Amino acid sequence: MFYEKRFSNWGFVFCFSYVSLSLSLVSAAWWNPFDWFEPQLSPGDCVDSDGGKNYDEVGIATGDFNGEYGDYYDSCGYPGPRYILKEYYCGIDGNVEIEYKYDCLNGCSAGKCLPSECEIDSDCDDGKEYSIDTCDNKHQCKYDPYPPICTDSDGGTALGVKGFIQETYTTVLGVDYQRNGTDSCSETKILEEHDCDDPGSAHNPKQYYCKNGCLEGACQGTFSNCNPGQKCASTNKLVFLSGNCEIDYQETRNCRYGCSNDKCKSAWGIEVLRFIMLDPAEIPYNHIILDNSSVMFNVTLKNNANRRLTNIPITVDDNKGWKQTKDIDFEIGEEKSIIFEFTTSENQILNNPHIFNVSSGNEGDTSISVNYDYYLIVLDNNTLLDLSQGEEKQVIVGEEEYNVSIAYMDPSRLKLYINEEVVSSSRGSYNRFPNGGYLGVFDIIFLDYPGGLRQATFALAPPGINATCEDTDDGKNYSVPGQTCFGVQCEQDYCIEGWRDLVEYYCEGDEIKSEIIECTPELGGEDCIDAMCTNVAPVPPCDVCKIGTKICVDENSYEECISQGECSHYGETQMCDEGSLCEDGECIPENACTQVGKRKSGEYCSSERIWVEQKTIDEICQRDFECQDFGMFSEHYLLS
């Protein structure tokens, strides 16, 4: 059984907890609830009832065609004359595709080409003679196997002259009839030219591009061949040309926002690549992330240029030094996803907010329509903490100290007192607090029963600054090694190995520039050593580490970075307390855990994030995960 349209697919997921029962709907392309009643095809499958490109049988192709799932019937006629067959079939990718078959020489009827010879049925109820099988399939034979007689007033393809053709056809029933066609202008620069080269030209004229305009059925001015490519044929129509100025009918495109410079315009300008989506695929929360985490963007674009595009640079940029460019090829009409991956650092914390946008450009061929910018706030990993309702904690961000407590919370929203100012937020989002710093809420635990855990996990970031280009050696200083940074993009001066040449980076506005220069005595020395021109070998530098940073020596000990004059280094080995292990530079209890409420082998993870033995029968339980008899509720005696 076939249906003209299909229902969207939905699945059902039942989620149970000891507090409540909830029902939610989620999209599930692999399952259709109507499958309970009748088997259906899954999107991506395709079935063709006439077995593929079968021009002699009418068929129905069932599957996905241009993003819409349904049944697609072979048919005749539009676009073009009635001898054109639209044949639907299953492509190699499992989707429905279409072929326009133009050479049904004896006509097209009921979704198939008519045979060259017709079997006449004169026994139909109305007494008339019809062809093809039975009276229930009443299709007259349209043409005999011979081409029509055609005359053309302008002698052929004369684009500068308005012409008129007459085609005379004879059916197998011996009836003659005529089709006429007159050259005309369908757009300001499109001529519809009729000639006798192809049967059916009276109803299916060829289209030509007139570079000087079309008027009263003829191209104006001097006419010459055109280079292949796309052209604006009017203020809102784009056409694709072959070498003789003939227009490819199937590639003609209406431009919603107008046509200019031989390209369709978008709402934002000339559109070559259409921006589909900027998806932060690997960011677990909407617009917040901790430093030293990975950020992955999936940028989806579509080629709307009606020509193949090669080596098009696609750039994702926050205009604060977080920038990446990839050169991409696009086939005609191709939609392609490009993955961009970044790694955060402490520098990104200083340059909040990060506003990513997408652009393209190749020899002036710019334009992607970006319909939104993506905001991302990078938060200080060192400030990440859990805060329970009723607690107050101190958080140090840079040189600022904040007293933080919970003013209000529910399962999705949070209000914090930050130095007595109220800042509101919700899970997975960020907010600015009064001094310009940022709050990002990663999780809210809200167990809605007496004694239930109510806790928020969040992090902070200092007020952001505008990224500017900075050079530690103050420009083109060849006798001092320097680092030039714009936001998080940094370049170090360096020597070219085996040469006396120095690569010197410097700022020009907010851009990082570089030059290669040969070291001379006037520049500080004839040798290039350690990113500077000099003749003196440098004194080996002392070790440098961040004061207070700890590193694990093994699982039971650690070393802490300390100061020694102008240098810093890791000091003596320190042992962790008994019952603790060293991990990521910190001594943590051996019985530490990460997920509050998780149970295993008679223990549970407490709000202090350590494993605690569960209570047994006849003991008072404050939370259900304290109890071995899971499922009982707050403050009760367990029954044996």
C-alpha positions as CSV (number, residue, x, y, z in Angstrom):
1,M,0.0,0.0,0.0
2,F,1.3,3.5,-0.9
3,Y,0.5,6.9,0.7
4,E,1.0,10.3,-0.9
5,K,2.5,11.8,2.3
6,R,4.0,10.1,5.4
7,F,3.6,11.0,9.1
8,S,6.7,12.3,10.9
9,N,8.4,9.6,12.9
10,W,8.3,9.9,16.7
11,G,9.4,7.6,19.5
12,F,8.4,7.3,23.1
13,V,10.7,7.1,26.1
14,F,9.5,6.4,29.6
15,C,11.7,7.8,32.3
16,F,11.3,6.5,35.9
17,S,12.7,7.9,39.2
18,Y,11.8,7.3,42.8
19,V,10.4,10.8,43.0
20,S,8.2,11.0,40.0
21,L,7.1,9.4,36.7
22,S,7.5,11.4,33.5
23,L,6.7,10.9,29.9
24,S,8.7,12.6,27.2
25,L,8.7,12.7,23.4
26,V,11.9,12.5,21.5
27,S,12.6,12.5,17.8
28,A,13.5,9.0,16.6
29,A,14.0,8.6,12.8
30,W,14.4,4.8,13.2
31,W,10.9,4.1,14.5
32,N,7.3,5.0,13.6
33,P,4.5,4.4,16.1
34,F,2.2,3.5,13.2
35,D,4.4,0.5,12.6
36,W,2.2,-1.2,15.2
37,F,-0.5,-1.3,12.6
38,E,1.3,-1.6,9.2
39,P,5.0,-2.1,8.2
40,Q,6.6,1.1,6.8
41,L,9.9,2.0,5.2
42,S,12.5,3.8,7.2
43,P,13.7,7.1,5.8
44,G,16.8,6.5,3.7
45,D,15.3,3.3,2.2
46,C,13.8,3.5,-1.3
47,V,11.5,1.2,-3.4
48,D,10.6,1.7,-7.0
49,S,7.5,-0.3,-8.2
50,D,8.7,-0.4,-11.8
51,G,12.2,-1.5,-11.0
52,G,14.2,1.6,-11.7
53,K,14.5,3.6,-14.9
54,N,11.7,1.9,-16.7
55,Y,10.3,4.3,-19.3
56,D,7.7,1.8,-20.6
57,E,5.9,1.3,-17.3
58,V,4.4,3.8,-14.9
59,G,6.0,3.5,-11.5
60,I,5.9,4.8,-7.9
61,A,9.2,5.5,-6.1
62,T,8.8,5.6,-2.3
63,G,11.5,7.3,-0.2
64,D,13.2,10.6,0.5
65,F,13.2,13.2,-2.3
66,N,14.9,16.5,-1.6
67,G,14.3,16.1,2.1
68,E,10.7,15.0,2.0
69,Y,9.6,11.4,2.4
70,G,6.6,10.2,0.4
71,D,5.4,8.4,-2.8
72,Y,6.5,9.9,-6.1
73,Y,4.6,8.9,-9.3
74,D,6.1,8.8,-12.8
75,S,4.2,11.5,-14.9
76,C,4.2,13.4,-18.1
77,G,4.2,17.0,-19.2
78,Y,5.5,19.7,-16.8
79,P,8.1,21.0,-17.3
80,G,8.0,21.2,-21.0
81,P,5.9,19.6,-23.7
82,R,3.8,16.5,-23.3
83,Y,6.4,14.1,-24.7
84,I,8.6,14.7,-21.7
85,L,8.5,11.9,-19.1
86,K,9.4,12.5,-15.4
87,E,10.8,9.2,-14.3
88,Y,11.4,8.7,-10.5
89,Y,13.8,6.0,-9.4
90,C,16.0,5.0,-6.5
91,G,19.5,6.5,-6.5
92,I,22.7,4.8,-5.2
93,D,22.5,6.8,-1.9
94,G,19.1,5.2,-1.1
95,N,17.1,8.4,-1.9
96,V,14.5,9.1,-4.6
97,E,16.0,10.8,-7.7
98,I,14.3,12.1,-10.9
99,E,15.3,12.0,-14.6
100,Y,13.6,14.2,-17.3
101,K,13.4,12.0,-20.4
102,Y,13.0,14.2,-23.4
103,D,12.9,11.6,-26.2
104,C,9.5,9.9,-25.8
105,L,9.3,10.2,-29.6
106,N,5.7,8.9,-29.8
107,G,4.4,10.8,-26.8
108,C,4.1,10.4,-23.1
109,S,0.9,9.4,-21.3
110,A,0.0,8.2,-17.8
111,G,3.6,8.2,-16.6
112,K,5.3,6.2,-19.5
113,C,6.5,6.6,-23.0
114,L,4.0,5.5,-25.7
115,P,5.2,2.7,-28.1
116,S,6.0,3.5,-31.7
117,E,3.1,1.4,-32.8
118,C,-0.3,1.5,-31.1
119,E,-2.7,-1.4,-30.7
120,I,-6.1,0.1,-31.5
121,D,-9.1,-0.8,-29.3
122,S,-12.4,0.0,-31.0
123,D,-14.6,-1.9,-28.5
124,C,-14.8,0.8,-25.8
125,D,-18.2,1.9,-24.6
126,D,-18.1,5.3,-26.2
127,G,-17.5,3.8,-29.6
128,K,-14.2,5.6,-30.0
129,E,-10.9,4.0,-30.8
130,Y,-8.1,4.1,-28.2
131,S,-4.7,2.7,-27.8
132,I,-2.8,0.8,-25.1
133,D,-4.2,-2.4,-23.5
134,T,-7.8,-1.7,-22.3
135,C,-10.6,0.8,-22.4
136,D,-9.8,1.7,-18.8
137,N,-6.5,3.0,-20.0
138,K,-7.8,5.5,-22.7
139,H,-4.7,7.0,-24.2
140,Q,-4.6,8.0,-27.8
141,C,-1.5,7.3,-29.9
142,K,-0.1,10.8,-30.2
143,Y,2.4,10.6,-33.0
144,D,3.5,8.3,-35.8
145,P,7.2,7.1,-35.8
146,Y,8.1,9.9,-38.3
147,P,9.2,13.4,-37.2
148,P,6.7,16.3,-37.7
149,I,6.8,18.6,-40.7
150,C,8.2,21.9,-39.4
151,T,8.7,25.4,-41.0
152,D,10.6,28.3,-39.4
153,S,10.1,31.9,-40.7
154,D,13.6,33.0,-39.6
155,G,15.4,30.0,-41.1
156,G,16.7,28.5,-37.8
157,T,18.5,29.8,-34.7
158,A,18.5,33.5,-35.6
159,L,18.6,35.1,-32.2
160,G,18.5,38.7,-33.5
161,V,15.3,38.1,-35.5
162,K,11.8,37.4,-34.2
163,G,10.6,34.1,-35.8
164,F,7.6,31.9,-36.0
165,I,7.5,28.1,-36.4
166,Q,4.7,25.7,-37.4
167,E,4.8,21.9,-36.6
168,T,2.4,19.6,-38.3
169,Y,1.7,16.1,-36.8
170,T,-0.2,13.1,-38.0
171,T,-1.6,10.5,-35.6
172,V,-2.0,6.8,-36.4
173,L,-5.7,7.5,-36.6
174,G,-5.0,9.7,-39.7
175,V,-5.7,13.0,-38.0
176,D,-3.4,16.0,-38.7
177,Y,-3.0,18.8,-36.2
178,Q,-0.6,21.7,-35.8
179,R,1.4,23.3,-33.1
180,N,2.8,26.9,-33.5
181,G,5.4,28.8,-31.6
182,T,6.6,32.4,-31.7
183,D,10.0,33.7,-30.4
184,S,9.5,35.8,-27.3
185,C,11.2,37.4,-24.3
186,S,10.5,35.7,-20.9
187,E,12.9,38.0,-19.0
188,T,14.8,41.2,-19.7
189,K,17.7,39.1,-21.0
190,I,16.1,35.8,-21.8
191,L,15.0,34.9,-25.3
192,E,12.8,31.8,-25.9
193,E,13.8,30.7,-29.4
194,H,11.7,28.3,-31.5
195,D,13.4,26.3,-34.3
196,C,12.9,23.1,-36.2
197,D,16.0,21.3,-34.9
198,D,14.2,19.3,-32.3
199,P,10.6,17.8,-32.3
200,G,8.3,19.7,-30.0
201,S,10.1,23.0,-30.2
202,A,6.7,24.7,-30.5
203,H,5.9,23.9,-26.9
204,N,9.5,23.6,-25.6
205,P,11.6,26.5,-27.0
206,K,15.3,26.8,-26.2
207,Q,16.3,29.6,-23.9
208,Y,19.2,32.0,-24.7
209,Y,20.9,34.8,-22.8
210,C,20.9,38.2,-24.5
211,K,23.8,40.3,-23.0
212,N,22.3,43.5,-24.4
213,G,18.8,42.7,-23.5
214,C,15.8,41.0,-25.2
215,L,13.0,43.0,-26.9
216,E,10.0,41.9,-28.8
217,G,11.2,38.3,-29.4
218,A,14.8,39.1,-30.4
219,C,18.2,39.7,-28.8
220,Q,19.3,43.4,-29.1
221,G,22.6,44.8,-30.3
222,T,25.6,42.8,-31.5
223,F,25.2,39.1,-30.6
224,S,28.2,36.9,-29.8
225,N,28.9,33.6,-28.1
226,C,29.1,33.6,-24.3
227,N,31.6,32.1,-21.9
228,P,30.1,29.2,-19.8
229,G,29.0,30.3,-16.3
230,Q,26.3,32.1,-14.5
231,K,24.6,35.4,-15.4
232,C,21.8,37.6,-14.0
233,A,19.1,37.4,-16.7
234,S,16.9,39.9,-14.8
235,T,16.8,41.7,-11.5
236,N,15.7,38.4,-9.8
237,K,16.7,35.5,-12.0
238,L,20.1,33.7,-12.2
239,V,20.8,31.4,-15.2
240,F,23.7,29.1,-16.1
241,L,25.1,29.3,-19.6
242,S,26.8,26.9,-22.0
243,G,29.4,28.2,-24.4
244,N,26.9,29.2,-27.1
245,C,24.7,31.4,-24.7
246,E,22.1,28.6,-24.4
247,I,20.6,28.5,-20.9
248,D,20.5,25.3,-18.9
249,Y,16.7,25.1,-18.1
250,Q,17.2,23.0,-14.9
251,E,19.8,25.3,-13.4
252,T,17.7,28.5,-13.8
253,R,17.1,29.9,-10.3
254,N,14.9,32.6,-8.9
255,C,16.8,35.0,-6.5
256,R,14.6,35.9,-3.6
257,Y,16.6,39.0,-2.7
258,G,17.5,39.9,-6.2
259,C,20.4,39.2,-8.6
260,S,23.5,41.3,-8.8
261,N,27.0,40.9,-10.2
262,D,25.9,37.6,-11.7
263,K,25.1,36.1,-8.4
264,C,22.0,35.8,-6.3
265,K,21.9,38.2,-3.4
266,S,20.9,37.1,0.1
267,A,19.4,39.3,2.8
268,W,23.0,40.2,3.8
269,G,24.5,40.6,0.3
270,I,25.7,38.4,-2.6
271,E,25.2,34.8,-1.8
272,V,27.6,32.2,-3.0
273,L,27.7,29.8,-0.1
274,R,24.5,29.7,2.1
275,F,25.1,29.3,5.8
276,I,23.0,26.5,7.2
277,M,24.2,25.9,10.7
278,L,26.9,26.5,13.3
279,D,26.6,23.6,15.7
280,P,28.8,23.5,18.8
281,A,28.8,19.7,18.7
282,E,31.2,19.0,21.5
283,I,30.2,21.7,24.0
284,P,28.2,19.9,26.8
285,Y,26.5,23.2,27.8
286,N,24.9,25.9,25.7
287,H,27.4,28.7,25.9
288,I,29.9,27.9,28.7
289,I,33.1,25.9,28.9
290,L,36.1,25.5,31.2
291,D,39.6,26.5,30.2
292,N,41.8,23.6,28.9
293,S,38.7,22.0,27.3
294,S,38.2,21.2,23.7
295,V,35.7,23.2,21.6
296,M,34.4,21.6,18.3
297,F,32.2,23.5,15.8
298,N,30.3,21.8,13.0
299,V,29.7,24.4,10.3
300,T,27.2,23.4,7.5
301,L,27.2,25.3,4.2
302,K,25.5,24.9,0.9
303,N,26.8,25.9,-2.6
304,N,24.2,28.1,-4.2
305,A,26.6,29.4,-6.9
306,N,25.3,27.1,-9.7
307,R,29.0,26.2,-10.4
308,R,31.6,24.1,-8.8
309,L,33.6,26.0,-6.2
310,T,37.3,25.0,-5.4
311,N,39.6,25.9,-2.6
312,I,37.1,28.2,-0.9
313,P,38.6,29.4,2.4
314,I,36.1,28.9,5.2
315,T,37.0,30.7,8.4
316,V,35.6,30.5,12.0
317,D,36.8,33.5,14.0
318,D,36.1,35.2,17.3
319,N,38.1,38.3,16.3
320,K,40.2,37.8,19.4
321,G,42.8,35.5,18.0
322,W,40.8,32.3,18.1
323,K,40.7,31.7,14.4
324,Q,40.9,28.7,12.0
325,T,40.6,28.5,8.2
326,K,40.1,25.5,5.9
327,D,40.1,25.4,2.1
328,I,37.0,23.4,0.9
329,D,35.7,22.3,-2.5
330,F,31.9,22.3,-3.2
331,E,30.1,20.6,-6.0
332,I,27.1,22.3,-7.6
333,G,24.3,22.4,-5.0
334,E,26.4,20.4,-2.5
335,E,25.7,20.8,1.2
336,K,28.8,20.1,3.3
337,S,29.7,20.1,7.0
338,I,33.2,21.3,8.1
339,I,34.6,20.5,11.6
340,F,36.6,23.2,13.4
341,E,38.3,22.2,16.7
342,F,39.9,24.6,19.2
343,T,41.6,24.1,22.6
344,T,41.0,26.7,25.3
345,S,43.6,28.3,27.5
346,E,43.8,30.9,30.3
347,N,44.1,33.6,27.7
348,Q,40.5,32.9,26.5
349,I,39.3,33.7,30.1
350,L,40.7,37.2,29.8
351,N,39.1,37.9,26.5
352,N,35.4,37.0,27.2
353,P,33.0,37.1,25.6
354,H,34.0,35.1,22.5
355,I,31.6,35.7,19.5
356,F,32.2,33.3,16.7
357,N,31.2,34.0,13.1
358,V,31.7,32.2,9.8
359,S,33.0,33.8,6.6
360,S,34.4,32.8,3.3
361,G,36.4,34.5,0.6
362,N,38.4,33.8,-2.5
363,E,39.6,36.5,-4.8
364,G,36.7,38.8,-3.9
365,D,34.2,35.9,-4.1
366,T,32.9,36.5,-0.6
367,S,29.7,35.7,1.0
368,I,28.2,33.4,3.3
369,S,25.0,34.6,4.9
370,V,25.6,34.3,8.6
371,N,22.3,34.6,10.4
372,Y,23.6,34.6,13.9
373,D,26.8,34.8,16.0
374,Y,27.6,32.2,18.5
375,Y,28.6,33.4,22.0
376,L,30.9,31.4,24.2
377,I,32.2,32.2,27.7
378,V,35.4,30.5,29.0
379,L,35.4,30.0,32.7
380,D,38.3,29.5,35.2
381,N,38.7,25.8,36.0
382,N,40.2,26.7,39.3
383,T,36.9,28.3,40.4
384,L,34.7,25.3,39.7
385,L,32.9,24.3,42.9
386,D,29.8,22.7,44.4
387,L,27.7,24.9,46.6
388,S,24.8,23.6,48.8
389,Q,21.9,25.6,49.8
390,G,22.7,27.3,53.2
391,E,26.5,27.3,52.5
392,E,28.7,30.4,51.9
393,K,32.1,30.0,50.2
394,Q,34.9,32.3,49.1
395,V,36.1,32.2,45.5
396,I,39.2,33.9,44.2
397,V,39.2,35.0,40.6
398,G,42.4,36.6,39.6
399,E,43.0,39.3,42.2
400,E,39.3,39.5,43.2
401,E,37.7,37.6,46.1
402,Y,34.0,36.8,46.1
403,N,31.7,35.6,48.9
404,V,29.1,33.3,47.2
405,S,25.9,31.8,48.6
406,I,22.6,30.5,47.2
407,A,19.7,33.0,47.4
408,Y,17.1,30.8,45.6
409,M,17.1,27.6,43.5
410,D,14.7,25.2,41.8
411,P,15.4,22.3,39.4
412,S,16.4,24.6,36.5
413,R,17.0,28.1,37.9
414,L,19.5,29.6,40.4
415,K,20.0,32.9,42.1
416,L,23.4,33.5,43.8
417,Y,24.5,36.2,46.2
418,I,27.9,37.3,44.9
419,N,29.3,39.9,47.3
420,E,25.7,40.7,48.3
421,E,24.6,41.3,44.7
422,V,22.0,38.9,43.3
423,V,23.0,37.2,40.0
424,S,20.4,35.0,38.3
425,S,21.2,32.1,35.9
426,S,20.0,28.7,34.8
427,R,21.6,25.3,34.0
428,G,24.0,25.5,31.0
429,S,23.9,29.3,30.7
430,Y,26.0,32.3,31.7
431,N,25.4,35.7,33.2
432,R,27.4,38.8,33.9
433,F,27.6,40.0,37.5
434,P,27.9,43.7,38.6
435,N,31.7,44.1,38.2
436,G,31.6,42.6,34.6
437,G,32.7,39.1,35.6
438,Y,30.9,36.0,34.4
439,L,29.0,33.2,36.1
440,G,28.4,29.9,34.4
441,V,26.1,27.2,35.9
442,F,27.1,23.6,34.9
443,D,24.6,21.6,37.1
444,I,21.7,21.9,39.5
445,I,20.8,19.1,41.9
446,F,17.4,19.6,43.4
447,L,15.9,16.6,45.2
448,D,12.4,17.8,46.1
449,Y,11.7,16.1,49.4
450,P,12.6,16.9,53.0
451,G,16.3,16.6,53.5
452,G,17.0,16.2,49.8
453,L,20.3,17.4,48.4
454,R,20.1,20.9,46.8
455,Q,23.3,21.9,45.2
456,A,24.7,23.9,42.3
457,T,27.9,23.4,40.4
458,F,29.3,26.6,38.8
459,A,32.4,28.5,37.8
460,L,33.4,32.2,37.5
461,A,35.5,34.3,35.2
462,P,36.9,37.8,35.6
463,P,35.7,40.7,33.5
464,G,36.7,40.4,29.9
465,I,39.0,42.8,28.1
466,N,39.2,43.7,24.4
467,A,41.9,41.8,22.5
468,T,44.7,44.1,21.2
469,C,48.0,43.2,19.5
470,E,50.9,43.3,22.0
471,D,54.6,42.7,21.3
472,T,56.9,42.0,24.2
473,D,59.9,43.5,22.5
474,D,58.0,46.7,21.4
475,G,58.0,46.2,17.6
476,K,60.9,45.5,15.3
477,N,63.6,45.0,18.0
478,Y,66.1,42.6,16.5
479,S,68.4,42.3,19.5
480,V,65.6,41.1,21.9
481,P,63.6,37.9,21.6
482,G,59.9,38.8,21.6
483,Q,56.4,37.3,21.5
484,T,53.6,39.0,19.6
485,C,50.0,38.1,20.6
486,F,46.5,39.1,19.5
487,G,44.2,37.5,22.0
488,V,45.1,33.9,22.0
489,Q,47.0,33.9,18.8
490,C,50.7,34.2,19.6
491,E,53.9,34.1,17.5
492,Q,57.5,33.9,18.8
493,D,60.5,35.4,17.1
494,Y,62.8,32.7,15.9
495,C,66.0,32.0,14.0
496,I,66.0,30.1,10.7
497,E,68.2,27.1,11.3
498,G,71.5,27.1,9.5
499,W,71.2,30.8,8.5
500,R,71.8,34.2,10.1
501,D,68.2,35.1,9.4
502,L,65.8,36.2,12.0
503,V,62.0,35.9,11.7
504,E,60.7,39.0,13.6
505,Y,57.1,39.4,14.5
506,Y,55.5,42.8,15.2
507,C,52.1,44.5,15.5
508,E,50.4,46.5,12.7
509,G,47.2,47.7,14.2
510,D,45.4,44.6,15.5
511,E,47.2,42.4,13.0
512,I,50.3,40.3,13.6
513,K,52.9,40.8,10.9
514,S,56.4,39.3,10.3
515,E,59.5,39.9,8.3
516,I,62.7,37.9,7.7
517,I,65.9,39.9,8.1
518,E,69.6,39.0,8.0
519,C,71.5,39.7,11.2
520,T,74.3,42.3,10.9
521,P,76.5,44.2,13.5
522,E,74.2,47.2,13.2
523,L,71.2,45.0,14.3
524,G,73.1,43.6,17.4
525,G,75.4,40.9,15.9
526,E,76.1,38.8,12.9
527,D,74.7,35.6,14.4
528,C,71.0,34.7,15.1
529,I,70.9,33.0,18.5
530,D,67.8,32.3,20.6
531,A,65.5,34.6,18.5
532,M,67.8,37.6,18.4
533,C,70.7,39.1,16.5
534,T,73.8,38.7,18.8
535,N,77.4,37.5,18.9
536,V,77.2,36.4,22.6
537,A,75.9,33.0,23.6
538,P,73.1,33.4,26.1
539,V,73.3,32.3,29.7
540,P,71.0,29.2,30.2
541,P,67.7,30.5,31.7
542,C,66.5,29.2,35.0
543,D,63.5,26.9,35.3
544,V,60.2,28.7,35.4
545,C,56.9,27.4,36.8
546,K,53.8,29.0,38.3
547,I,54.2,29.7,42.0
548,G,51.9,27.5,44.0
549,T,51.4,24.9,41.3
550,K,51.6,21.3,42.5
551,I,52.6,18.2,40.5
552,C,52.3,14.6,41.5
553,V,55.6,12.7,41.8
554,D,53.8,9.4,42.4
555,E,50.5,8.4,43.9
556,N,51.7,9.2,47.4
557,S,53.7,12.4,47.0
558,Y,53.8,15.8,45.3
559,E,56.1,18.8,44.6
560,E,55.1,22.5,44.8
561,C,56.5,25.3,42.7
562,I,58.3,27.9,44.9
563,S,60.3,31.1,44.3
564,Q,64.0,31.5,44.3
565,G,65.1,35.0,43.5
566,E,63.9,35.8,40.0
567,C,63.6,32.1,39.2
568,S,61.0,29.6,40.3
569,H,61.3,25.8,40.6
570,Y,59.6,22.8,42.1
571,G,60.7,22.3,45.7
572,E,61.2,19.2,47.9
573,T,58.9,16.2,47.6
574,Q,56.0,16.3,50.1
575,M,54.0,13.2,51.2
576,C,50.2,13.1,51.1
577,D,48.5,12.4,54.4
578,E,47.8,8.7,55.3
579,G,44.6,7.6,53.5
580,S,45.1,10.1,50.6
581,L,46.4,9.7,47.1
582,C,47.9,12.3,44.8
583,E,45.9,13.1,41.6
584,D,46.4,16.1,39.3
585,G,48.6,17.8,41.9
586,E,46.1,17.3,44.8
587,C,46.0,14.9,47.7
588,I,42.5,13.5,47.7
589,P,40.9,10.8,50.0
590,E,41.3,7.2,48.9
591,N,37.6,6.8,49.2
592,A,36.8,9.9,47.0
593,C,33.9,9.7,44.6
594,T,32.5,12.0,41.9
595,Q,28.8,11.5,41.5
596,V,26.7,12.4,44.6
597,G,24.1,9.7,45.4
598,K,25.8,6.9,43.4
599,R,25.6,3.5,45.2
600,K,27.9,0.4,45.1
601,S,28.4,-2.6,47.4
602,G,26.6,-1.2,50.4
603,E,28.1,2.3,50.1
604,Y,26.9,5.6,48.6
605,C,28.6,8.8,47.4
606,S,27.9,11.5,50.0
607,S,27.5,15.3,49.4
608,E,31.1,15.6,50.6
609,R,32.0,13.3,47.6
610,I,33.4,10.4,49.6
611,W,32.1,6.8,49.9
612,V,30.0,6.3,53.0
613,E,28.5,3.0,54.3
614,Q,24.8,2.8,53.7
615,K,22.5,2.5,56.7
616,T,20.7,-0.8,57.5
617,I,17.4,-1.7,58.9
618,D,16.1,0.1,62.0
619,E,18.3,3.2,61.4
620,I,17.0,6.7,60.5
621,C,17.7,7.7,56.9
622,Q,18.0,11.3,55.8
623,R,18.2,10.5,52.1
624,D,17.0,7.5,50.2
625,F,20.5,6.7,48.9
626,E,21.7,6.4,52.5
627,C,19.5,3.4,52.9
628,Q,20.1,-0.1,51.7
629,D,16.4,-0.5,51.1
630,F,16.4,1.9,48.1
631,G,13.1,3.4,47.2
632,M,11.9,4.4,50.7
633,F,11.5,8.2,51.4
634,S,13.0,10.7,53.8
635,E,13.4,10.3,57.6
636,H,11.8,7.0,58.3
637,Y,12.6,3.7,60.0
638,L,13.4,1.0,57.6
639,L,11.3,-2.1,58.1
640,S,12.9,-5.5,58.3
